[in-house]
Structures are given as C-alpha cells and as structure tokens.
Amino acid sequence: MAHGSTTAIYAALGANLGIAVTKFGAFALTGASSMLAEGVHSVADSANQALLLLGGKRARRAATPEHPFGFGRERYVYGFVVSVVLFTVGGLFALYEAYHKWQEPEGITSWQWVPVTVLLVAIVLEGLSFRTALKETNAVRGDQSLVAFVRHARAPELPIVLLEDFGALVGLVLALAGVSLTLLTGDGRFDAAGTACIGVLLVVIAVVLAIEMKSLLIGESAVAAHRRAIEDALPGDGVDGVIHLRTLHLGPEELLVAAKIAVPSAESADEVADAIDAAEARVRAAVPIARVIYLEPDVRRTAPTPR
C-alpha cells in the first residue's frame, strides 16, 4: 500500500475513534437520535479503516501455487466489504433510528449545549482528516478531477477515505442542523429528519463505493497512460510492432501484460527469444508496475489480393 494511502487511513482512524466516543457520550446525555446515528457512523468508519489496513497487509503475502499471481486483489475485496459495512451499519441503522424517532419524537431537554459543542468539535476534526486525505490525493491524481480520480483510481484506499470523510463532514452538518432546529423549536422530528438525511447520504456513498469496488474485483485494464507507454515500449530490437495488447490489474500496483507482437519472419528462435527479453525489459522500465508479462511472437499477415 502506498505511503500516502496509509497516512490518510491513520488520520481518519484517529479522528473517528475520538469523535465516536464524544458522540456516544452526547447521545447518553441528551438522547438526540442524530448523535446516535453519527456515533454509529464513526464506529463504522473506524471499522472500515481497520479493514483497509488489514487488506493492505494481507495483499502483501507472497504468491502460492494455488494463487500464482499473488494476493493483490485482497485490497479490492476489503474495499467491497467496507461498502457493505457502510451501507448496513451506517446507512440502514440511521434510517431505522430516524423512523423510530419520527414515530415517537422527543425534544432535547437536558444538556442542550452538549450536542452542538460535540458536533462543532467533530466538524473541525473531520475537516482535518479530510484535508489530509485531500492532500495525499492531490499528490497522485495528476490533472484528474476528484470525481474522475474516485472513478478511475486502481488503488481503493484513497477514494474510500475521501468519500468517507466527505460523507462524515456532510453528515455532521446535517446532524447540527437537525439538533439546532430541535433545540429552537422543541420538535424532535427535526432531529429525526437530520438522522434520515444522514442515512440516505451513507447509503448513496456505500452504493457508489460498491459499484467502483465491483468493477475492480471483476478486473480493470491499465490506465490509458500506461497502455500507451506499453504500446510505445514494445516495438524495437526485433519487434516490428504490436498486433494486439491486453492488460489486467492483479492489484493496485501489479499489472499483467499479455501481447501478441510482430517479429520478422526470417528470425531464428534465439533471435525471437532475445527480442522478447528486450521488449519485456523496455516495458518494465516504462511501466514499473508491469510485474507479469506474456509476449506471443507472430508475423504480420497481409490479406490476399482479390483477383
């Protein structure tokens, strides 16, 4: 796992653990449903960050005869599990709690200043965590927009932390609005409405994450820049060109390259073998994450001239 991803995960984990404790404390004192929903949200986020760290550790295991290409895709598996946890523990729980509180609305009558204070402090802490994730993302996303980065990144950790931190910030603002309106009006349905909005937000983020992780689990090709670099690196030293090329990510930093390459028809087997070795070296120099390369030599065949 890249250093930037690990930094963002630890920053988010530390913030969420501290915030969860204060949110549950505020719920115990006030009974505000949005505080309970936000507390569960922070617990879910903390569990998710622990899952990402575990996935990164397990992905580093050496290849085995049963798994000859290694375990790099475990990071995608754990990323998908994160989306499930966020959907169930975060989103569905918040929606259930909102429904329950809407049916039996209760105002906040004791320790009224506590939830507002906790939420304001939490917004600051989540903002710092989000800034860290944004800084690490900006270092690797190049000229892509944040939306394009989340959609096309091959490493799952930074997109997940970005979406979780963004969802946490928006959720805190919604909770603050619900609690504030409840305190001003005495109507607990505002608190329930804020909780429902948090639930919907988390479900939407979880669905987006699930879609992206599913695509990575099925198998995605190299990004366009890497494909072009591989196509440019293959020709030369006994390789006339590329007939067709296939790439597949075995993990975020592991790429499989399979290509049929055109070689001169008059070359000997030794010359073809040397040409393949040289081509593999050029590809690895151009795209270091190209770990597994299979090249099939062939000759270009021109279609017969019609009579």
C-alpha positions as a printed Julia matrix, in Angstrom:
307×3 Matrix{Float64}:
   0.0     0.0     0.0
   1.33    3.45   -0.87
   2.59    5.64    1.99
   0.07    8.39    1.19
  -2.85    5.98    1.46
  -1.62    4.69    4.83
  -1.21    8.24    6.16
  -4.77    9.15    5.16
  -6.17    5.96    6.72
  -4.42    6.5    10.06
  -5.51   10.15   10.16
  -9.13    9.16    9.52
  -8.97    6.29   12.04
  -7.64    8.52   14.82
 -10.24   11.2    14.17
 -13.15    8.75   14.01
 -12.25    6.89   17.2
 -12.07   10.11   19.19
 -15.23   11.51   17.65
 -17.2     8.29   18.23
 -16.57    8.43   21.98
 -17.77   12.04   22.24
 -20.85   11.39   20.08
 -21.98    8.44   22.18
 -21.4    10.5    25.3
 -23.55   13.29   23.88
 -26.28   10.78   22.99
 -26.25    9.35   26.51
 -26.72   12.82   27.98
 -29.29   14.18   25.52
 -30.99   11.26   23.76
 -30.58   13.0    20.38
 -31.05   10.4    17.63
 -28.75   12.21   15.22
 -25.95   11.89   17.79
 -26.56    8.15   18.0
 -26.6     7.86   14.2
 -23.4     9.88   13.94
 -21.77    7.79   16.68
 -22.59    4.57   14.83
 -21.36    6.22   11.62
 -18.0     6.97   13.27
 -17.74    3.4    14.58
 -18.48    2.07   11.08
 -15.85    4.38    9.59
 -13.29    3.27   12.2
 -14.01   -0.38   11.42
 -13.7     0.37    7.72
 -10.3     1.97    8.13
  -9.14   -1.05   10.14
 -10.39   -3.28    7.3
  -8.42   -1.26    4.75
  -5.24   -1.63    6.82
  -5.87   -5.37    7.17
  -6.49   -5.7     3.42
  -3.25   -3.89    2.66
  -1.33   -6.22    4.98
  -2.86   -9.41    3.57
  -2.29   -8.24   -0.01
   1.47   -8.26    0.58
   1.61  -12.03    1.06
   3.82  -13.94   -1.36
   2.28  -15.89   -4.24
   1.47  -19.56   -3.68
   0.85  -22.48   -6.07
  -2.89  -22.01   -5.52
  -2.63  -18.24   -6.03
   0.24  -17.86   -8.5
  -0.48  -14.19   -9.19
  -0.39  -13.25   -5.51
  -2.98  -11.62   -3.29
  -3.02   -8.03   -4.54
  -6.77   -8.1    -5.17
  -7.46   -8.61   -1.46
  -7.37   -4.83   -1.22
 -10.36   -4.75   -3.56
 -12.16   -7.42   -1.52
 -11.75   -5.46    1.68
 -12.79   -2.29   -0.13
 -16.03   -4.0    -1.13
 -16.56   -5.17    2.46
 -16.17   -1.52    3.53
 -19.07   -0.53    1.27
 -21.24   -3.28    2.8
 -20.41   -2.16    6.34
 -21.11    1.47    5.49
 -24.45    0.5     3.9
 -25.69   -1.72    6.73
 -24.1    -0.45    9.94
 -24.1     3.2     8.92
 -26.89    3.88    6.44
 -29.61    1.36    7.33
 -29.15    1.86   11.08
 -29.52    5.64   10.69
 -32.7     5.19    8.61
 -34.14    2.81   11.21
 -33.33    5.21   14.04
 -34.87    8.1    12.07
 -38.1     6.12   11.53
 -38.27    5.23   15.23
 -37.71    8.83   16.36
 -40.19   10.19   13.82
 -42.85    7.88   15.24
 -42.06    9.0    18.78
 -40.44   12.44   18.55
 -38.71   13.74   21.64
 -37.15   17.12   22.17
 -33.76   17.7    23.75
 -34.48   18.86   27.29
 -31.22   18.23   29.14
 -27.6    19.15   28.48
 -28.77   21.13   25.48
 -25.35   22.65   24.76
 -23.58   19.28   24.6
 -24.61   18.02   21.12
 -23.91   21.35   19.46
 -20.46   21.56   21.05
 -19.64   17.96   20.18
 -20.75   18.42   16.58
 -18.72   21.61   16.15
 -15.59   19.93   17.53
 -16.26   16.88   15.33
 -16.56   19.07   12.24
 -13.13   20.53   12.96
 -11.55   17.07   13.49
 -13.2    15.58   10.41
 -12.13   18.62    8.44
  -8.51   17.98    9.42
  -8.83   14.32    8.43
 -10.43   15.28    5.11
  -7.64   17.8     4.47
  -5.04   15.05    4.96
  -6.89   12.73    2.56
  -7.21   15.57    0.04
  -3.52   16.41    0.3
  -2.48   12.8    -0.33
  -4.96   12.55   -3.21
  -3.71   15.72   -4.87
  -0.19   14.26   -4.81
  -1.22   11.32   -7.03
  -4.27   12.32   -9.07
  -2.44   14.49  -11.58
  -4.79   16.6   -13.7
  -7.85   14.44  -12.96
 -10.84   15.92  -11.18
 -11.71   14.42   -7.8
 -14.74   12.69   -9.33
 -12.59   11.18  -12.1
  -9.99   10.11   -9.54
 -12.59    8.25   -7.46
 -14.0     6.59  -10.57
 -10.73    5.56  -12.2
  -8.24    5.01   -9.36
  -6.85    1.48   -9.25
  -5.88    1.73   -5.56
  -9.04    1.68   -3.42
  -7.85    3.24   -0.16
  -7.69    6.95   -1.0
 -11.07    7.06   -2.84
 -12.7     5.25    0.09
 -11.2     7.57    2.72
 -12.09   10.61    0.62
 -15.73    9.57    0.29
 -16.0     8.55    3.94
 -14.52   11.83    5.19
 -16.7    13.83    2.81
 -19.77   11.89    3.94
 -18.79   12.4     7.58
 -18.47   16.18    7.12
 -21.81   16.48    5.34
 -23.41   14.16    7.91
 -22.14   16.33   10.76
 -23.61   19.43    9.16
 -26.96   17.64    8.74
 -26.84   16.47   12.35
 -26.01   20.0    13.51
 -28.96   21.37   11.55
 -31.33   18.74   12.97
 -30.18   19.25   16.56
 -30.23   23.05   16.29
 -33.78   23.11   14.89
 -34.9    20.7    17.6
 -33.42   22.94   20.28
 -35.04   26.03   18.76
 -38.5    24.52   18.25
 -38.66   21.71   20.78
 -39.84   19.41   17.97
 -37.87   16.14   17.89
 -38.92   15.47   14.31
 -36.21   17.85   13.11
 -33.67   15.62   14.85
 -35.27   12.58   13.19
 -35.18   14.3     9.78
 -31.48   15.05   10.19
 -30.88   11.42   11.08
 -32.8    10.28    7.98
 -30.73   12.55    5.76
 -27.55   11.07    7.26
 -28.86    7.58    6.49
 -29.65    8.43    2.88
 -26.22   10.04    2.44
 -24.43    6.96    3.78
 -26.46    4.6     1.6
 -25.63    6.65   -1.51
 -21.91    6.71   -0.69
 -21.96    2.96    0.04
 -23.61    2.22   -3.31
 -21.03    4.34   -5.17
 -18.21    2.52   -3.38
 -19.75   -0.88   -4.09
 -20.03   -0.11   -7.81
 -16.39    1.0    -8.03
 -15.07   -1.92   -5.97
 -17.1    -4.41   -8.02
 -15.5    -3.1   -11.2
 -12.03   -3.53   -9.69
 -12.86   -7.04   -8.46
 -14.05   -8.1   -11.9
 -10.79   -6.81  -13.33
  -9.82   -3.48  -14.88
  -7.19   -2.78  -17.51
  -4.24   -0.46  -17.13
  -4.98    3.24  -17.22
  -4.74    4.88  -20.64
  -1.32    6.44  -19.94
   0.17    3.07  -19.01
  -1.37    1.34  -22.04
   0.16    3.95  -24.35
   3.53    3.62  -22.63
   3.46   -0.17  -23.06
   2.47    0.09  -26.73
   5.33    2.54  -27.3
   7.86    0.4   -25.4
   7.23   -2.94  -27.11
   8.5    -2.2   -30.67
  12.25   -2.22  -31.33
  15.18   -4.68  -31.27
  13.5    -7.42  -33.26
   9.87   -6.42  -32.55
   8.19   -4.76  -35.52
   5.0    -3.78  -33.73
   2.05   -4.78  -31.52
  -0.71   -6.9   -33.07
  -2.92   -6.75  -30.01
  -2.49   -5.97  -26.31
  -4.38   -6.95  -23.15
  -3.69   -5.66  -19.63
  -5.21   -6.52  -16.26
  -4.62   -5.22  -12.75
  -3.72   -8.07  -10.4
  -3.67   -5.46   -7.65
  -3.29   -1.67   -7.42
   0.48   -1.86   -8.01
   0.62   -5.1   -10.03
  -0.14   -5.23  -13.73
  -0.39   -8.24  -16.03
   0.55   -7.57  -19.66
  -0.27  -10.01  -22.46
   0.5    -9.09  -26.05
   0.89  -10.62  -29.46
   3.88   -8.95  -31.08
   5.02   -8.92  -34.69
   8.55  -10.21  -35.35
  10.43  -10.56  -38.66
   9.59  -13.91  -40.25
  13.23  -14.71  -41.06
  14.5   -14.56  -37.48
  15.68  -17.65  -35.62
  14.21  -18.89  -32.34
  17.19  -17.48  -30.43
  16.72  -14.07  -32.03
  12.99  -14.09  -31.21
  13.75  -15.04  -27.59
  16.26  -12.2   -27.32
  13.74   -9.78  -28.85
  11.09  -10.83  -26.3
  13.5   -10.41  -23.39
  14.46   -6.95  -24.61
  10.81   -5.97  -25.08
   9.94   -7.1   -21.54
  12.81   -5.03  -20.16
  11.59   -1.95  -22.05
   8.03   -2.41  -20.77
   9.17   -2.76  -17.14
  11.31    0.34  -17.49
   8.39    2.33  -18.94
   5.74    0.96  -16.53
   7.35   -0.41  -13.35
   4.09   -1.95  -12.07
   4.07   -4.31  -15.09
   5.1    -7.32  -13.0
   3.8   -10.21  -15.12
   4.42  -10.07  -18.9
   3.49  -12.67  -21.5
   4.51  -11.96  -25.09
   3.48  -14.17  -28.02
   5.56  -13.73  -31.19
   3.79  -13.75  -34.54
   4.26  -12.38  -38.04
   2.03   -9.89  -39.71
  -0.05  -11.44  -42.43
  -1.38   -9.36  -45.24
  -4.75  -10.23  -46.69
  -4.52  -11.92  -50.13
  -5.06   -9.62  -53.07
  -8.51  -10.29  -54.59
  -8.48  -11.44  -58.18
